[in-house]
């Protein structure tokens, strides 16, 4: 489970390299059919899918946010939760 690690790492100027290494670590430590759960305050579900979905990690579902925010006439959630399944 990731509750902010990727958010912090993604602020680096080396974001793409860090994502690749982080995703590979997630793949290596997650058993076949195991779940990787990530919560982000910085990325939407679609952005997380783009960043993590690959042949080894498939998107399963989104975890609904309990909190929302409205600012400037637009509404959104305060965090995004996504579940990926490790494919063998």
C-alpha positions in Angstrom: 0.0 0.0 0.0 1.2 3.5 -0.9 -0.1 6.4 1.0 2.0 9.2 -0.3 5.4 7.7 -1.3 4.7 8.1 -5.0 3.3 11.6 -4.4 6.5 12.7 -2.8 8.8 11.0 -5.3 6.9 12.5 -8.3 7.9 16.0 -7.3 11.5 15.2 -8.4 12.8 16.5 -11.6 13.7 12.8 -12.3 10.0 11.8 -12.1 10.0 9.4 -15.1 13.1 7.5 -14.0 11.8 7.3 -10.4 8.4 6.0 -11.6 10.0 3.3 -13.7 12.1 2.1 -10.7 9.3 2.4 -8.2 6.8 0.5 -10.5 9.5 -2.2 -11.0 9.9 -2.5 -7.2 6.1 -2.8 -6.7 6.0 -5.5 -9.4 8.9 -7.4 -7.8 7.5 -7.4 -4.2 3.8 -8.1 -5.2 2.9 -11.8 -5.5 1.0 -13.1 -8.5 -2.7 -12.1 -8.1 -1.6 -9.8 -5.2 -2.9 -6.3 -4.9 -1.1 -3.0 -5.0 -3.2 -0.2 -3.5 -2.2 3.4 -3.9 -3.7 6.7 -2.5 -2.7 10.0 -4.1 -3.5 13.6 -3.3 -1.8 14.7 -6.5 -3.1 12.4 -9.3 -6.4 11.4 -10.7 -7.4 7.8 -11.3 -6.6 8.1 -15.0 -3.2 9.6 -14.3 -2.4 6.7 -11.8 -3.5 4.2 -14.5 -1.2 5.8 -17.0 1.7 5.8 -14.6 1.3 2.2 -13.1 -0.8 0.1 -15.5 1.4 -2.3 -17.5 1.5 -5.9 -18.5 2.3 -6.9 -15.0 -0.1 -4.6 -13.2 -3.7 -4.3 -14.3 -6.2 -1.8 -12.9 -8.9 -3.4 -10.8 -11.0 -0.6 -9.2 -11.0 2.9 -7.8 -11.5 3.4 -4.0 -14.1 6.1 -3.5 -13.0 9.2 -1.7 -14.8 10.1 1.5 -14.0 13.8 1.1 -14.6 16.3 -1.7 -13.8 19.9 -2.2 -15.3 22.7 -4.2 -13.2 25.7 -5.3 -13.8 28.2 -8.0 -17.1 26.6 -9.0 -15.4 23.2 -9.6 -15.8 20.1 -7.4 -13.3 17.3 -6.9 -12.0 14.8 -4.4 -9.2 15.3 -1.9 -7.5 12.0 -2.7 -7.7 9.2 -5.2 -7.4 5.5 -4.4 -6.7 2.9 -7.0 -6.2 -0.9 -6.8 -4.0 -2.8 -9.3 -3.6 -6.6 -9.5 -0.3 -8.2 -10.2 -0.5 -10.5 -13.2 1.9 -13.4 -13.2 
